[in-house]
Amino acid sequence: MLQELYNHEYYWVIISIISFFTGIIGAMGGSGALILTPVMMITGMPAQMAIGTLKLSSLGMWTIAALKFKQADKIDKTLALPLCLLAVLGGGIGAAIANNIDEKFIYPVIGAVLLILAPLGLMNRKFGIETIETTSLKRIIGFTLFFLVMIFGGFFGGGAGLLVVYTLVGFMGLTALQAHATDTPAWLLLAIVSSAVFVLNDNIDYRLCAELFTGMTAGGWLGTHLAIKGGDRIVKIFVSLSSILIGVKLLWDYIASF
Protein backbone atom coordinates (compact mmCIF):
# COMPACT_ATOMS: atom_id res chain seq x y z
CA MET A 1 0.00 0.00 0.00
CA LEU A 2 2.83 2.40 0.85
CA GLN A 3 4.57 1.93 -2.49
CA GLU A 4 1.30 2.64 -4.32
CA LEU A 5 0.79 5.84 -2.32
CA TYR A 6 4.36 6.95 -3.01
CA ASN A 7 3.49 7.10 -6.73
CA HIS A 8 0.71 9.64 -6.16
CA GLU A 9 1.76 13.29 -5.98
CA TYR A 10 -1.28 14.15 -3.85
CA TYR A 11 0.07 11.91 -1.09
CA TRP A 12 3.26 13.96 -0.87
CA VAL A 13 1.35 17.24 -0.92
CA ILE A 14 -0.85 16.08 1.97
CA ILE A 15 2.14 14.77 3.93
CA SER A 16 4.02 18.05 3.41
CA ILE A 17 1.08 20.10 4.70
CA ILE A 18 0.52 17.88 7.73
CA SER A 19 4.23 17.81 8.60
CA PHE A 20 4.38 21.62 8.37
CA PHE A 21 1.54 22.04 10.87
CA THR A 22 3.07 19.28 13.03
CA GLY A 23 6.24 21.37 13.23
CA ILE A 24 4.30 24.48 14.22
CA ILE A 25 2.42 22.62 16.96
CA GLY A 26 5.54 20.92 18.32
CA ALA A 27 7.57 24.14 18.38
CA MET A 28 4.81 25.96 20.26
CA GLY A 29 4.67 23.33 23.01
CA GLY A 30 1.97 21.02 21.67
CA SER A 31 2.12 17.40 20.57
CA GLY A 32 2.22 17.15 16.80
CA ALA A 33 3.17 13.46 16.93
CA LEU A 34 -0.44 12.57 17.71
CA ILE A 35 -1.48 14.08 14.39
CA LEU A 36 1.19 12.75 12.06
CA THR A 37 1.82 9.27 13.46
CA PRO A 38 -1.77 8.00 12.98
CA VAL A 39 -1.74 9.34 9.39
CA MET A 40 1.42 7.34 8.69
CA MET A 41 -0.03 4.19 10.26
CA ILE A 42 -3.29 4.48 8.30
CA THR A 43 -1.26 4.10 5.10
CA GLY A 44 -0.08 0.71 6.29
CA MET A 45 3.25 1.66 7.86
CA PRO A 46 4.13 -0.46 10.94
CA ALA A 47 3.83 1.45 14.21
CA GLN A 48 7.52 1.21 15.12
CA MET A 49 8.62 2.42 11.68
CA ALA A 50 6.16 5.33 11.85
CA ILE A 51 7.49 6.36 15.26
CA GLY A 52 11.13 5.92 14.23
CA THR A 53 10.66 7.89 11.01
CA LEU A 54 8.96 10.71 12.91
CA LYS A 55 11.71 10.82 15.55
CA LEU A 56 14.42 11.23 12.91
CA SER A 57 12.32 13.75 10.98
CA SER A 58 11.95 15.95 14.07
CA LEU A 59 15.69 16.71 14.35
CA GLY A 60 15.45 19.80 12.17
CA MET A 61 12.44 21.16 14.04
CA TRP A 62 14.08 20.78 17.46
CA THR A 63 17.39 22.22 16.21
CA ILE A 64 15.68 25.33 14.84
CA ALA A 65 13.55 25.72 17.98
CA ALA A 66 16.53 25.39 20.34
CA LEU A 67 18.61 27.90 18.36
CA LYS A 68 15.82 30.49 18.13
CA PHE A 69 14.95 30.18 21.82
CA LYS A 70 18.65 30.53 22.68
CA GLN A 71 18.95 33.66 20.54
CA ALA A 72 15.89 35.08 22.30
CA ASP A 73 17.49 34.27 25.69
CA LYS A 74 14.49 32.20 26.82
CA ILE A 75 16.41 29.08 27.91
CA ASP A 76 17.24 28.56 31.60
CA LYS A 77 20.85 27.43 31.20
CA THR A 78 21.15 26.11 34.77
CA LEU A 79 18.34 23.63 34.09
CA ALA A 80 19.09 22.84 30.46
CA LEU A 81 22.18 20.67 31.15
CA PRO A 82 20.66 18.28 33.73
CA LEU A 83 17.50 18.04 31.63
CA CYS A 84 19.61 17.10 28.60
CA LEU A 85 21.40 14.36 30.55
CA LEU A 86 18.09 12.93 31.78
CA ALA A 87 16.67 13.12 28.26
CA VAL A 88 19.56 11.11 26.82
CA LEU A 89 19.21 8.41 29.46
CA GLY A 90 15.42 8.32 29.44
CA GLY A 91 15.15 8.50 25.66
CA GLY A 92 17.61 5.64 25.22
CA ILE A 93 15.67 3.48 27.66
CA GLY A 94 12.35 4.34 26.04
CA ALA A 95 13.52 3.57 22.51
CA ALA A 96 15.17 0.32 23.63
CA ILE A 97 11.97 -1.01 25.22
CA ALA A 98 9.65 0.27 22.49
CA ASN A 99 8.99 -3.18 21.03
CA ASN A 100 8.02 -4.58 24.45
CA ILE A 101 5.54 -1.88 25.47
CA ASP A 102 1.80 -1.96 24.86
CA GLU A 103 1.10 1.76 24.63
CA LYS A 104 -2.68 1.42 24.86
CA PHE A 105 -2.49 0.94 28.63
CA ILE A 106 -0.38 4.08 29.07
CA TYR A 107 -2.47 6.41 26.89
CA PRO A 108 -5.57 6.59 29.13
CA VAL A 109 -3.36 7.48 32.10
CA ILE A 110 -1.63 10.25 30.14
CA GLY A 111 -4.99 11.43 28.80
CA ALA A 112 -6.54 11.61 32.26
CA VAL A 113 -3.54 13.48 33.68
CA LEU A 114 -3.68 16.06 30.86
CA LEU A 115 -7.42 16.59 31.37
CA ILE A 116 -6.82 17.21 35.07
CA LEU A 117 -3.84 19.53 34.62
CA ALA A 118 -5.29 21.70 31.84
CA PRO A 119 -8.21 23.24 33.78
CA LEU A 120 -6.09 23.57 36.92
CA GLY A 121 -3.52 25.55 34.96
CA LEU A 122 -6.16 27.74 33.35
CA MET A 123 -7.90 28.49 36.66
CA ASN A 124 -4.64 29.65 38.25
CA ARG A 125 -3.97 32.95 36.51
CA LYS A 126 -0.37 33.12 37.70
CA PHE A 127 0.47 29.53 36.66
CA GLY A 128 2.91 29.73 33.75
CA ILE A 129 2.76 33.51 33.63
CA GLU A 130 4.96 34.42 36.59
CA THR A 131 8.03 32.66 37.96
CA ILE A 132 7.40 31.07 41.35
CA GLU A 133 9.67 30.11 44.21
CA THR A 134 10.63 26.46 44.40
CA THR A 135 12.35 24.16 46.90
CA SER A 136 14.98 21.44 46.71
CA LEU A 137 12.32 18.78 47.26
CA LYS A 138 10.13 20.14 44.47
CA ARG A 139 13.11 20.22 42.11
CA ILE A 140 13.98 16.60 42.92
CA ILE A 141 10.38 15.60 42.23
CA GLY A 142 10.48 17.66 39.04
CA PHE A 143 13.65 15.98 37.77
CA THR A 144 12.20 12.54 38.58
CA LEU A 145 8.97 13.25 36.72
CA PHE A 146 10.92 14.68 33.79
CA PHE A 147 13.02 11.51 33.56
CA LEU A 148 9.90 9.31 33.53
CA VAL A 149 8.31 11.45 30.83
CA MET A 150 11.50 11.17 28.77
CA ILE A 151 11.27 7.37 28.91
CA PHE A 152 7.73 7.66 27.57
CA GLY A 153 8.95 10.17 24.99
CA GLY A 154 11.63 7.73 23.83
CA PHE A 155 9.19 5.07 22.64
CA PHE A 156 6.37 7.34 21.47
CA GLY A 157 5.67 10.46 23.45
CA GLY A 158 2.17 11.58 22.50
CA GLY A 159 1.42 14.27 25.08
CA ALA A 160 4.90 14.07 26.61
CA GLY A 161 5.84 17.61 25.64
CA LEU A 162 2.79 18.95 27.43
CA LEU A 163 3.63 16.99 30.58
CA VAL A 164 7.16 18.41 30.52
CA VAL A 165 5.87 21.99 30.40
CA TYR A 166 3.56 21.36 33.36
CA THR A 167 6.44 19.73 35.26
CA LEU A 168 8.89 22.57 34.68
CA VAL A 169 6.31 25.22 35.54
CA GLY A 170 4.93 23.45 38.61
CA PHE A 171 8.13 22.08 40.12
CA MET A 172 10.93 24.26 38.69
CA GLY A 173 9.08 27.59 38.94
CA LEU A 174 9.47 28.59 35.28
CA THR A 175 6.98 30.48 33.15
CA ALA A 176 5.28 28.64 30.28
CA LEU A 177 7.56 30.08 27.61
CA GLN A 178 10.70 29.51 29.71
CA ALA A 179 9.63 25.93 30.38
CA HIS A 180 9.08 25.08 26.73
CA ALA A 181 12.21 26.92 25.59
CA THR A 182 14.33 25.18 28.22
CA ASP A 183 13.09 21.72 27.25
CA THR A 184 13.93 22.09 23.53
CA PRO A 185 17.64 21.10 23.80
CA ALA A 186 16.53 18.05 25.79
CA TRP A 187 13.99 17.08 23.12
CA LEU A 188 16.68 17.48 20.47
CA LEU A 189 19.04 15.11 22.29
CA LEU A 190 16.21 12.66 22.98
CA ALA A 191 15.36 12.66 19.26
CA ILE A 192 19.00 11.97 18.37
CA VAL A 193 19.37 9.09 20.83
CA SER A 194 16.03 7.44 20.10
CA SER A 195 16.51 7.90 16.34
CA ALA A 196 19.83 6.07 16.57
CA VAL A 197 18.10 3.10 18.20
CA PHE A 198 15.37 3.05 15.54
CA VAL A 199 18.03 3.31 12.79
CA LEU A 200 19.92 0.33 14.22
CA ASN A 201 16.67 -1.65 14.26
CA ASP A 202 15.96 -0.65 10.63
CA ASN A 203 12.74 1.13 11.58
CA ILE A 204 13.14 4.21 9.37
CA ASP A 205 11.50 5.02 6.03
CA TYR A 206 14.16 7.36 4.65
CA ARG A 207 12.20 8.57 1.63
CA LEU A 208 9.29 9.68 3.79
CA CYS A 209 11.70 11.00 6.43
CA ALA A 210 13.22 13.47 3.96
CA GLU A 211 9.79 14.92 3.17
CA LEU A 212 8.75 15.11 6.82
CA PHE A 213 12.07 16.66 7.83
CA THR A 214 11.57 19.56 5.41
CA GLY A 215 7.98 20.25 6.45
CA MET A 216 8.57 19.93 10.18
CA THR A 217 11.68 22.13 10.08
CA ALA A 218 9.81 24.91 8.26
CA GLY A 219 6.88 24.57 10.65
CA GLY A 220 9.25 24.55 13.61
CA TRP A 221 10.74 27.87 12.55
CA LEU A 222 7.30 29.49 12.33
CA GLY A 223 6.03 27.88 15.55
CA THR A 224 9.05 29.08 17.53
CA HIS A 225 8.64 32.59 16.13
CA LEU A 226 4.96 32.63 17.17
CA ALA A 227 5.79 31.33 20.66
CA ILE A 228 8.44 33.98 21.27
CA LYS A 229 6.27 36.77 19.88
CA GLY A 230 3.17 35.63 21.79
CA GLY A 231 4.97 35.19 25.10
CA ASP A 232 4.00 33.23 28.20
CA ARG A 233 0.25 33.82 27.93
CA ILE A 234 0.00 32.47 24.37
CA VAL A 235 2.13 29.43 25.18
CA LYS A 236 0.09 28.73 28.32
CA ILE A 237 -3.22 28.93 26.46
CA PHE A 238 -1.86 26.83 23.58
CA VAL A 239 -0.52 24.15 25.93
CA SER A 240 -3.75 24.08 27.96
CA LEU A 241 -6.03 23.77 24.93
CA SER A 242 -3.72 21.16 23.39
CA SER A 243 -3.84 19.20 26.64
CA ILE A 244 -7.64 19.10 26.57
CA LEU A 245 -7.80 18.01 22.92
CA ILE A 246 -5.05 15.42 23.26
CA GLY A 247 -6.39 14.13 26.58
CA VAL A 248 -9.80 13.56 24.99
CA LYS A 249 -8.19 11.89 21.96
CA LEU A 250 -6.10 9.50 24.05
CA LEU A 251 -9.07 8.45 26.17
CA TRP A 252 -11.30 8.11 23.11
CA ASP A 253 -8.72 5.96 21.29
CA TYR A 254 -8.48 3.72 24.35
CA ILE A 255 -12.27 3.30 24.60
CA ALA A 256 -12.58 2.71 20.84
CA SER A 257 -9.98 -0.09 21.00
CA PHE A 258 -12.42 -2.37 22.84
VOPAGU-2260 file (C-alpha; in pm, 1 decimal, decimal comma):
REM VOPAGU-2260
SITE   aa  ch    i         X         Y         Z
SITE  MET   A    0       0,0       0,0       0,0
SITE  LEU   A    1     282,6     240,0      85,4
SITE  GLN   A    2     456,7     193,4    -248,8
SITE  GLU   A    3     130,3     263,7    -431,5
SITE  LEU   A    4      79,1     584,1    -232,4
SITE  TYR   A    5     435,6     695,1    -301,3
SITE  ASN   A    6     348,9     709,6    -672,6
SITE  HIS   A    7      71,2     964,2    -616,1
SITE  GLU   A    8     175,9    1329,4    -597,8
SITE  TYR   A    9    -128,0    1415,1    -384,7
SITE  TYR   A   10       7,2    1191,1    -109,2
SITE  TRP   A   11     325,7    1396,1     -86,9
SITE  VAL   A   12     135,2    1724,2     -91,6
SITE  ILE   A   13     -84,7    1608,5     197,1
SITE  ILE   A   14     214,4    1476,7     392,9
SITE  SER   A   15     401,7    1805,2     341,2
SITE  ILE   A   16     108,0    2010,3     469,7
SITE  ILE   A   17      52,1    1787,5     772,8
SITE  SER   A   18     423,4    1781,4     859,9
SITE  PHE   A   19     437,7    2162,0     837,0
SITE  PHE   A   20     154,4    2203,6    1087,2
SITE  THR   A   21     306,5    1927,9    1302,6
SITE  GLY   A   22     624,1    2136,6    1322,9
SITE  ILE   A   23     429,7    2447,8    1422,5
SITE  ILE   A   24     242,0    2262,1    1695,9
SITE  GLY   A   25     554,0    2092,4    1832,1
SITE  ALA   A   26     756,8    2414,0    1838,1
SITE  MET   A   27     480,6    2596,1    2026,2
SITE  GLY   A   28     466,6    2333,4    2301,3
SITE  GLY   A   29     196,6    2101,9    2167,3
SITE  SER   A   30     211,6    1739,8    2057,5
SITE  GLY   A   31     221,5    1714,7    1680,3
SITE  ALA   A   32     316,9    1346,4    1693,1
SITE  LEU   A   33     -43,5    1256,7    1771,1
SITE  ILE   A   34    -147,9    1408,0    1439,1
SITE  LEU   A   35     119,4    1275,2    1205,9
SITE  THR   A   36     181,8     926,5    1346,3
SITE  PRO   A   37    -177,5     800,3    1297,6
SITE  VAL   A   38    -174,3     933,8     939,1
SITE  MET   A   39     141,5     733,5     868,7
SITE  MET   A   40      -2,9     419,2    1025,6
SITE  ILE   A   41    -329,2     447,8     830,1
SITE  THR   A   42    -126,3     410,2     510,3
SITE  GLY   A   43      -7,6      70,9     628,8
SITE  MET   A   44     324,8     165,9     785,7
SITE  PRO   A   45     412,8     -45,7    1093,8
SITE  ALA   A   46     382,8     145,2    1421,5
SITE  GLN   A   47     751,9     120,9    1512,2
SITE  MET   A   48     861,9     241,9    1168,4
SITE  ALA   A   49     616,2     532,9    1185,4
SITE  ILE   A   50     749,4     636,1    1526,4
SITE  GLY   A   51    1113,3     592,1    1422,9
SITE  THR   A   52    1066,5     789,4    1101,4
SITE  LEU   A   53     896,5    1071,2    1290,5
SITE  LYS   A   54    1171,4    1081,9    1554,6
SITE  LEU   A   55    1441,8    1122,6    1290,7
SITE  SER   A   56    1232,0    1375,1    1098,1
SITE  SER   A   57    1195,1    1594,5    1407,2
SITE  LEU   A   58    1568,6    1670,6    1435,4
SITE  GLY   A   59    1545,2    1980,4    1216,9
SITE  MET   A   60    1244,1    2115,7    1404,2
SITE  TRP   A   61    1407,8    2077,7    1745,9
SITE  THR   A   62    1738,9    2221,7    1621,4
SITE  ILE   A   63    1567,6    2533,4    1484,2
SITE  ALA   A   64    1355,0    2572,0    1797,8
SITE  ALA   A   65    1653,0    2538,5    2033,7
SITE  LEU   A   66    1860,7    2790,0    1836,5
SITE  LYS   A   67    1582,0    3049,2    1812,8
SITE  PHE   A   68    1494,7    3017,6    2182,3
SITE  LYS   A   69    1865,2    3052,7    2268,0
SITE  GLN   A   70    1895,1    3366,2    2054,1
SITE  ALA   A   71    1588,6    3508,4    2230,3
SITE  ASP   A   72    1749,5    3426,6    2569,3
SITE  LYS   A   73    1449,4    3220,0    2681,7
SITE  ILE   A   74    1641,0    2907,5    2791,2
SITE  ASP   A   75    1724,2    2856,5    3160,0
SITE  LYS   A   76    2085,0    2743,0    3120,3
SITE  THR   A   77    2115,2    2610,8    3477,0
SITE  LEU   A   78    1833,9    2363,5    3409,5
SITE  ALA   A   79    1909,4    2283,7    3046,1
SITE  LEU   A   80    2218,0    2067,5    3114,7
SITE  PRO   A   81    2066,3    1828,4    3373,1
SITE  LEU   A   82    1750,2    1803,7    3162,5
SITE  CYS   A   83    1960,6    1709,6    2860,2
SITE  LEU   A   84    2139,6    1436,2    3055,2
SITE  LEU   A   85    1809,3    1293,5    3178,5
SITE  ALA   A   86    1667,2    1312,0    2825,6
SITE  VAL   A   87    1956,4    1110,7    2681,5
SITE  LEU   A   88    1921,2     841,3    2946,1
SITE  GLY   A   89    1541,5     832,4    2943,7
SITE  GLY   A   90    1515,3     850,4    2565,6
SITE  GLY   A   91    1760,5     563,8    2522,1
SITE  ILE   A   92    1567,2     347,7    2766,3
SITE  GLY   A   93    1235,2     434,1    2604,1
SITE  ALA   A   94    1352,3     357,5    2250,6
SITE  ALA   A   95    1516,7      32,2    2363,2
SITE  ILE   A   96    1197,3    -101,5    2521,7
SITE  ALA   A   97     964,9      26,8    2248,6
SITE  ASN   A   98     899,3    -317,6    2103,5
SITE  ASN   A   99     802,2    -458,0    2444,7
SITE  ILE   A  100     554,2    -187,8    2546,7
SITE  ASP   A  101     180,0    -195,7    2486,5
SITE  GLU   A  102     109,6     175,7    2462,7
SITE  LYS   A  103    -268,2     142,5    2486,1
SITE  PHE   A  104    -248,9      93,8    2863,2
SITE  ILE   A  105     -38,3     408,2    2906,7
SITE  TYR   A  106    -247,0     640,6    2688,9
SITE  PRO   A  107    -556,8     658,9    2913,0
SITE  VAL   A  108    -336,1     748,0    3210,3
SITE  ILE   A  109    -163,1    1025,0    3013,5
SITE  GLY   A  110    -498,8    1143,0    2879,7
SITE  ALA   A  111    -654,4    1160,6    3226,3
SITE  VAL   A  112    -353,5    1348,3    3367,7
SITE  LEU   A  113    -368,5    1605,9    3086,2
SITE  LEU   A  114    -741,9    1659,4    3136,7
SITE  ILE   A  115    -682,3    1721,0    3507,4
SITE  LEU   A  116    -383,5    1952,8    3462,0
SITE  ALA   A  117    -529,3    2169,8    3184,1
SITE  PRO   A  118    -821,5    2324,0    3378,3
SITE  LEU   A  119    -609,1    2357,3    3692,2
SITE  GLY   A  120    -352,0    2554,9    3496,3
SITE  LEU   A  121    -616,1    2774,1    3335,0
SITE  MET   A  122    -789,9    2848,6    3665,5
SITE  ASN   A  123    -464,4    2964,6    3824,5
SITE  ARG   A  124    -397,0    3295,4    3651,5
SITE  LYS   A  125     -36,7    3312,0    3770,1
SITE  PHE   A  126      47,4    2953,4    3665,9
SITE  GLY   A  127     290,8    2972,8    3375,1
SITE  ILE   A  128     276,3    3351,5    3362,9
SITE  GLU   A  129     495,7    3441,5    3659,5
SITE  THR   A  130     802,9    3266,0    3796,0
SITE  ILE   A  131     739,9    3106,6    4134,6
SITE  GLU   A  132     966,8    3010,5    4421,4
SITE  THR   A  133    1063,1    2645,8    4440,4
SITE  THR   A  134    1235,2    2415,9    4689,8
SITE  SER   A  135    1498,4    2144,0    4671,0
SITE  LEU   A  136    1232,1    1877,7    4725,6
SITE  LYS   A  137    1013,4    2014,4    4447,1
SITE  ARG   A  138    1311,3    2022,5    4211,3
SITE  ILE   A  139    1397,9    1659,9    4291,9
SITE  ILE   A  140    1038,1    1560,1    4222,6
SITE  GLY   A  141    1047,8    1765,9    3904,1
SITE  PHE   A  142    1365,0    1597,5    3776,9
SITE  THR   A  143    1219,6    1254,3    3858,3
SITE  LEU   A  144     897,0    1325,4    3671,7
SITE  PHE   A  145    1091,6    1468,5    3379,5
SITE  PHE   A  146    1301,9    1151,3    3356,1
SITE  LEU   A  147     990,1     931,2    3353,1
SITE  VAL   A  148     831,0    1145,3    3083,1
SITE  MET   A  149    1150,4    1117,1    2876,7
SITE  ILE   A  150    1126,6     737,0    2890,5
SITE  PHE   A  151     772,7     766,4    2756,6
SITE  GLY   A  152     895,4    1016,6    2498,7
SITE  GLY   A  153    1162,7     773,1    2383,1
SITE  PHE   A  154     919,1     507,1    2264,1
SITE  PHE   A  155     636,9     734,2    2146,6
SITE  GLY   A  156     566,9    1046,1    2345,3
SITE  GLY   A  157     216,9    1157,5    2249,8
SITE  GLY   A  158     142,0    1427,2    2508,2
SITE  ALA   A  159     489,7    1406,5    2661,2
SITE  GLY   A  160     583,7    1761,2    2563,7
SITE  LEU   A  161     278,9    1895,1    2743,3
SITE  LEU   A  162     363,1    1699,4    3058,3
SITE  VAL   A  163     716,2    1841,3    3052,3
SITE  VAL   A  164     587,1    2199,4    3039,6
SITE  TYR   A  165     356,1    2136,1    3336,3
SITE  THR   A  166     644,3    1972,7    3525,6
SITE  LEU   A  167     888,9    2257,4    3467,9
SITE  VAL   A  168     630,9    2522,4    3554,4
SITE  GLY   A  169     492,7    2345,3    3861,4
SITE  PHE   A  170     813,1    2208,1    4012,4
SITE  MET   A  171    1092,6    2426,0    3868,9
SITE  GLY   A  172     908,0    2758,7    3893,6
SITE  LEU   A  173     946,7    2859,3    3527,9
SITE  THR   A  174     697,7    3048,2    3315,2
SITE  ALA   A  175     527,9    2863,7    3028,1
SITE  LEU   A  176     756,2    3007,8    2760,8
SITE  GLN   A  177    1069,6    2951,5    2970,6
SITE  ALA   A  178     962,8    2592,6    3037,7
SITE  HIS   A  179     908,2    2508,1    2672,9
SITE  ALA   A  180    1221,0    2691,6    2558,6
SITE  THR   A  181    1433,3    2517,9    2821,6
SITE  ASP   A  182    1308,5    2172,4    2724,5
SITE  THR   A  183    1392,8    2209,2    2352,8
SITE  PRO   A  184    1763,6    2110,4    2380,5
SITE  ALA   A  185    1653,3    1805,0    2579,2
SITE  TRP   A  186    1399,0    1708,4    2312,2
SITE  LEU   A  187    1668,4    1748,0    2046,7
SITE  LEU   A  188    1903,6    1511,4    2228,7
SITE  LEU   A  189    1621,5    1265,9    2297,6
SITE  ALA   A  190    1536,1    1266,4    1926,1
SITE  ILE   A  191    1900,4    1196,9    1837,0
SITE  VAL   A  192    1936,9     909,1    2083,4
SITE  SER   A  193    1602,7     744,1    2010,5
SITE  SER   A  194    1650,7     789,6    1634,1
SITE  ALA   A  195    1983,0     606,7    1656,5
SITE  VAL   A  196    1809,6     310,3    1819,7
SITE  PHE   A  197    1537,3     304,9    1553,7
SITE  VAL   A  198    1802,6     330,6    1278,5
SITE  LEU   A  199    1991,7      33,2    1422,1
SITE  ASN   A  200    1667,1    -165,1    1426,4
SITE  ASP   A  201    1596,5     -65,3    1063,2
SITE  ASN   A  202    1273,9     112,9    1158,1
SITE  ILE   A  203    1313,7     421,3     936,9
SITE  ASP   A  204    1149,8     502,3     603,3
SITE  TYR   A  205    1416,0     736,2     465,3
SITE  ARG   A  206    1220,0     857,3     163,0
SITE  LEU   A  207     929,1     968,0     379,4
SITE  CYS   A  208    1169,6    1100,0     643,0
SITE  ALA   A  209    1322,4    1347,5     395,9
SITE  GLU   A  210     978,6    1492,1     316,8
SITE  LEU   A  211     874,8    1511,5     682,0
SITE  PHE   A  212    1207,0    1666,5     782,8
SITE  THR   A  213    1156,9    1955,8     540,9
SITE  GLY   A  214     797,8    2024,9     644,5
SITE  MET   A  215     857,4    1993,1    1017,9
SITE  THR   A  216    1168,3    2213,1    1008,3
SITE  ALA   A  217     981,3    2490,7     825,9
SITE  GLY   A  218     688,1    2457,5    1064,8
SITE  GLY   A  219     924,6    2454,6    1361,2
SITE  TRP   A  220    1073,6    2787,0    1255,4
SITE  LEU   A  221     729,9    2949,5    1233,4
SITE  GLY   A  222     603,3    2788,3    1554,7
SITE  THR   A  223     904,5    2907,5    1753,1
SITE  HIS   A  224     863,5    3258,9    1613,3
SITE  LEU   A  225     496,4    3262,9    1716,6
SITE  ALA   A  226     578,5    3132,5    2065,9
SITE  ILE   A  227     844,4    3398,1    2126,6
SITE  LYS   A  228     627,4    3676,7    1988,1
SITE  GLY   A  229     316,9    3563,2    2178,7
SITE  GLY   A  230     497,4    3519,3    2509,9
SITE  ASP   A  231     399,6    3323,0    2820,1
SITE  ARG   A  232      25,0    3381,7    2792,6
SITE  ILE   A  233      -0,3    3247,2    2437,2
SITE  VAL   A  234     213,5    2942,9    2518,3
SITE  LYS   A  235       9,3    2873,4    2832,3
SITE  ILE   A  236    -321,5    2893,2    2645,5
SITE  PHE   A  237    -186,1    2682,9    2358,2
SITE  VAL   A  238     -51,5    2414,8    2593,2
SITE  SER   A  239    -374,6    2407,7    2796,1
SITE  LEU   A  240    -602,7    2376,8    2492,9
SITE  SER   A  241    -371,6    2116,3    2338,6
SITE  SER   A  242    -384,5    1920,3    2664,4
SITE  ILE   A  243    -763,9    1910,2    2657,2
SITE  LEU   A  244    -779,7    1800,8    2292,4
SITE  ILE   A  245    -504,6    1541,9    2326,0
SITE  GLY   A  246    -639,1    1413,4    2657,9
SITE  VAL   A  247    -979,5    1355,6    2498,9
SITE  LYS   A  248    -819,0    1188,7    2195,9
SITE  LEU   A  249    -609,7     950,4    2405,4
SITE  LEU   A  250    -907,1     845,4    2616,6
SITE  TRP   A  251   -1129,8     810,6    2310,7
SITE  ASP   A  252    -871,6     595,6    2129,2
SITE  TYR   A  253    -848,3     371,5    2435,2
SITE  ILE   A  254   -1226,8     330,4    2459,7
SITE  ALA   A  255   -1257,8     271,2    2084,3
SITE  SER   A  256    -998,2      -8,7    2100,4
SITE  PHE   A  257   -1242,2    -237,5    2283,8
